[in-house]
Amino acid sequence: MTRPSPSPATRGLVVGLDLLLVVLVVIAVVQAPPGTEWLALLVGGALLAGYAVGRALVRVHERSVDTPRGRWWPDVAWIVGLTVLWVVLLWLSPAALWVAFPLMILQLHVLGPRRGVVAVALTAVVAVADGLLTRTGPGEPWTGYVLGPLLGAAVAVGVVLGIEAFVREAQSRQRTVDELTRARRHLAVAERERAVTDERARLARDIHDTLAQSLSAIELLLRAAEDAVGSDETRAHALVGQARSAARDGLAEARRVVQDLTPADLDRTTLLGALRRVAERTAAGRDDTRSPLAVTVHTGGTPRALPVPLETALLRIAQSALANVDEHAGASRAEVTLTYAPESVTLRVVDDGVGLDPAPAVPTAASGAPGGRGFGIPAMRSRVRELGGELALEGPAGAGTALTVTLPVRPGEVT
């Protein structure tokens, strides 16, 4: 923990104390009674020298009000030495009574509020006693000798404790500001880390829904083309052509993922058109070694343009769901239904495949469960959760699978 630094108010108090003490000691020496001039000069010089040495040793000008004060060495020793020299100077020159005021301020600042108040009280008693003992004439008023030191002591206590209270309050507020600044800095770091995590999740989802699906289709087409080489060159060339087309589509998607642009299937078309394009590509991607897959797209409600994030999410979810149907479900038919409601939109993907198998090690239909890549459903749930929607997945084993996604659409939301 860093040591609190002295405030400008504390520095100003100490500098003013230096000047006041020097001036008052010089006045006391100059106004010393005849016959005591040289002795007063010697004591006054010793008082100023002791003050200078103590300032260098105690370094009161660098002290904060929060630092420990009132130690026997050097704090108390320095104050006691100065007080003794002041008492001697007061005995030699009555004008040294005025030195009591800066001495009281110094006592409070060096010794702290507890020991400092005791020292101030003793100094006031000495000043009052000296005034009463040195009065000339029985009829001279004594109230000035009593009230003067007492009022000086009260002012000194009030000034020093008031300034220190003000300094403590300012330091407390500064600590609060520093803590708020550190907290805001930590929040900024956490926000950056969250943004990085979200961006990684977005890239993972987009890669899974686009590049991974394209690469899988390319691998299947090239495998079928390899089997056809030598026996059916026309079919082999056609399959290679389909693989090249899938590769071009995957390259376009990769560029859009990097630039975070609208999916290629949504370029210059509606969401329904993009879903039909994905459905046709999924059905055409089946090779001759597997049974054909028929994918149909239906709509309900009144179609309308949706915000780009919603259309992108629905298209990616449909791509991932149909990819899972194609790879895992063993289905011959799949239906994609997009239903528009006033305040929501629902995407439903249904197949007639093997359904959901409760055994964790067995691949399932549209779920992308263990045995496949295992990232499909978590990616879908992440997309839906970010948009405040709901995802439901159901399907008894052997009875197909139904994936339903509902996303809210705020009225008047711009696209």
N, C-alpha and C positions, 0 to 999 in steps of 0.2 A: 504494500500500500504506500503511495507517495505521500510525502510529508506536506501538509498544507502550507501554502506560501503566505507571507504576510500581505495584508490588504493595503491599498493606497492610504486608507484612513489611518491605519496603524503607523505606517511610515511617516505620514504627515504629523501625527501626534509626537513621535519621537524626535523628528527634526525641530519642531516647534519647542519641545522640551529642552533641547540642546541650547538653542538661542536664549530662551528665557532664563535658564540656569546660569549661563555665562554672564548675562547682563546683570542679574540680581546679585551674583557674587561680587562682581566688579563694583557695583553700587555699595554693597556692604563694606568692602575694603576701603573705598574712597571716603565713606562717611564714618569710619572708625574714629572714636574719641582720641584726642591728642595723647601721645605717649604709648598708644597701642597700634599705631599704624603699621610698623614693621612686623609685629607679631600677627596682626590681622592679615597682612599681605602673605605671610608665610602659611598661615592656616588656609586662607582662601586659595592660594596656589596649590596646596596639598589637596584641597577639596576638588578643584578642577582636574588636577592630575589623576586623582583616584577615580574621578568620574570617567575620564578618557580611557584609563586602563580597563576599568570595568566594562565600558562600552565595547572595547576590543575583545575582552574575554567572554563576556556574557552574550555579546552581539544581540542586544535587545532590539536593534533596528531590523533584524531578520526574523524575529520571533512571530509566530502566529498565535492567536488567542486560544487555539486548540492544543498547543504544545504543553507538556507538563512544566509547571512553574513552582517556585518556592523551595527548590532543593537547598540543602544547607551549604553546599559548595557548588558553584561560586555565588549563587543568587543571594542567599541570606548574608553570607560573609561580606559581599560587596555593599549591600544596603546598610548593614550595621556599621561598616567603616565610614560610609558617607554620612550617616546620621550622627555618629560621634564627632566627626569633623565639623558638621553643621552646629552641633551644640556648643563646641568650643568657639566657633566663629560668632555664634549668637551671644555668648558670654562677653566676647571682646567688642562686638558691634551690634547695637540694637537693630540696625537696619537689616541684619541678616534674618530678621523675622520673616521678611518677604520670601526668602529662599525656601521656607517651609512648603509653599504651594507647589512648585515644580518637584520638590522632593517627595511630596505625598503622591503626585501623579506617577513618579518613577516607582515608588514602593508598590502601588497597586498593579502596575504593568509587569513588574519583575516578579513579585511574590504571588500574584494571583488574587482572586476575590476574597479568599479566606484569610490567609496570612497578611495580605496587603491591607485589609481593613483594620486589622489589629495594629499594624505598624503605623497607619495613618492616625489611629486613635492615640497611640503613645506620642506621636509627633505633635499632635494638637495639645495634649496635656502639657508637654514640655514648653510649647509656645505660650500657652496661657500662664503657666507658672512663672516663666521668665518675665512676661509682661506685668504680672501682679507684683513680683519682687522688685522690679526696676522702676515702679511708679515713683514719681517725685511729688512730694507734698501730700498731706492727708486729704485734701479736698479734691484731688484730681479724680475724674470719673474713671471707673474701672471696667465699665461695660465694653468699651472698645477692645480692651486687652482680652476679654473673654469671647465676645461675639465674633471678632475678626478671625482668630484661628479656627473656631468652630464652623463658621460659615465657609471658610476656605477649605476645611476638611470635607464638608458636605458637598461643595461644588466639585472638588477633586474626585470624590467617590462617584458622584452623579455623572460627571463627564466621562471618566474612564469606563465605568460599567456600562454607560449608555453606548459609547462607541463600540465596546466589545460585543454588546448585545446586537448592535446593528451589523457588525462584521460577521458574527455567527449566523445571523439570519441570511446575509448575502452569501456566505459560504454554503449554507444549507440549500439555498436556491440553486447555486451553481452546481452542487453535487446532484441535485434533482435533474438539472438540465443535462449534465454529463451522463447520468444514468439513462435518461430518455434518448440521448444521442446514441449511446451504446446499444440500447434496445432496438432503436430504429435501424442501426447498422446490422444487428443480428437478424432482424426481420428482412432486411434487404438481401442478406446472404441466403436466408432460408427461401425467400421468394425466387431468387436466381436458381437455387438448387431444385426447387419445385418445377420451375419452368424447364430446366434441363431434363428432369425426369419425365415431365409431360411430353416434351418433344421426342425423347427416346421412345416412349410408349406409342406416340403417334407414328413414328417411323416404323416401329415394329409391326403395328397393325397394318399400315399401308403396304409394307413389304410382304406381309403374310397374305393380304387380300389381293395383291396384284402380281408382284414379281414371282412369289412362290407358286401361285396358281399357274402363271404363264410357263414357268420352268417345268412344272409337273406335266402340263399339257404337251410341251415340246418333247419331253422325255418319252411320253407314251407314243406320240406320233412318230418319233424317230425309231423307237423300238419296233413299231408296226412296219415302218418303211424298211428297216433292216431285214425283217422276216420276209418282206415281199421282193427284195432284191434277188434277181435270178429267176424268179417264177412269174412275177407280174410287174414288169418294169413300169407300165403306165400307172398302176396303183402306187408303186413306190415313189414315182415322181410327184404324184398328187399329194401323197402324205408329206413329202419333203416340202412341197409348196405350202401346205397348211402349217408345218412347223416354222417355216420362214415368216409366214404371216403372224403367227403367235409371237415369234421373237420380235418382230417390229412393234406389235402391240405392247409387249413387255418393255421394250426400250422407251416407247412413248410414255408409258406409265412411270417408268423409273425417272424420267426427266421431270414429270409433273410432281412426283413424290418429293424430289429434291427441291423443287421450286414452290411446293405447297400450293399448286394450282388446282383447278377443277379437274376431276377425272376425265380421261379421254372420251369415255362413253357418253359424257354429258355435254361434250362440245357440240354446239349447234343443234341440240335436240332437247326434248323434255325428259323428265325422270322416267316416264313410261316407255319412251323410245329407248332410253339407255337400258332399262330392264329387259326389253325385248331383244336388244342386241346381245346382252349377256346371256340370255336364255338360248338364243340361236347358237352362240359360240359354244356354250356348254353342251348342247345336244350334238353339235357337229364334231366335238372333240372326241367322241367315242370311236374307238377303232373297231375293226371287224371281229376281234376276238371276244368282245363283250356284247351283250344284248343292247339294242338301241335304247336311248333315253329320250323320252318326249317331255319337253318343258313348255308349259303354256303360261301366259301372263294375263291376268284379269285385273279389272279395276272396279271400284265401287265408290259411290258418291260423286261429287263434281270435281274433276281434276283441276288443279290450279298450281301455279308456280309456288314453290316453297323456298325458304332461305337456303342458300348454297350449302351451309354446314349440314342441314338436315338432309338435303338431297344426296350429298356426298356420303353421309353416314348410311343412309338407306341403301344406296347402290353398293357400297363396300360390304354391308351385311349380307345383301342378296348374293353378291359374288362369292363370299366365304361360305354361305349356306349351300349354294348350288355346287360349289367345289367339294364340300363334304358329302353331299348326296352322290355326286359322281364317283368319288373315290371310295367311300365307306359303306353307303347304304345298300348297294346292290339293287337299286330301284330301277323300274322301267318307266315311271311317270313321276313328274314333279309339277306342282302348280305354285305360281307366284301371284299373290293377290295384294294389290295396293288399294287401301280404302281411305278415302278422304272424309274427315268429319270437320265440323266448324272449328274446333279447338285442338284437333289432334290428327295424326295420320298413322295408319297401321299397316305394317308389312307382315304378310303371312306366307311362309314357305312350307309346303306340305309334300311329302313323298310317300310312296307305297313300298318302301324298303323294309329292312329287317327291324327297324324300330330301335328303341333304347334298350341295351342289354345292361342289367344291373351289375354284372361282373366287371370290375374295373380294368381287367386286362384284355377285354374283348373290344375291338373297334365297334363303334356304333355309327348310326347314319349321319344325320346332320350335326351331330354333337361334336365331332372331332375329338372323341374321347381318347384315352391312352391306347396305343397301338398305332395311331396316326401321329400327326405333329403335335396335337394336344394344345394348340394355341388359338384355334378358331373361336370357340365359345368365350373364353376369357377376353379376347379382343373385342368380340361383339358386346359383351357386357360392359366393357370399359367405354366403348363409344356411346352406348345407350345411357350409361350413368352420367357421363359428361353433359349430355343433352337433357337430363332430367326425365328420361323415359323409363319404360319397363320392358323386360324381356321374359318370355315364358317359353319353356321347352318341354314338350310332352310327347308320349308315344309308347304304348306298351310293346314289349318285345314281339316281333312278328307282325305288327299292325301299322308300320310306318311311323314317321316322325313329323311333328308339327312345330315349327318355330314361329313365334308371334312377337313382334316388336311394335310397341306403341310409343310415339314421340309427341310431346305437346307442341302446339303451334300457337304462339301468342297472337291475338287479333291485331291486325295492322302491322305485323312485323315485316320489315323490308326484306327483299330478296337480294 
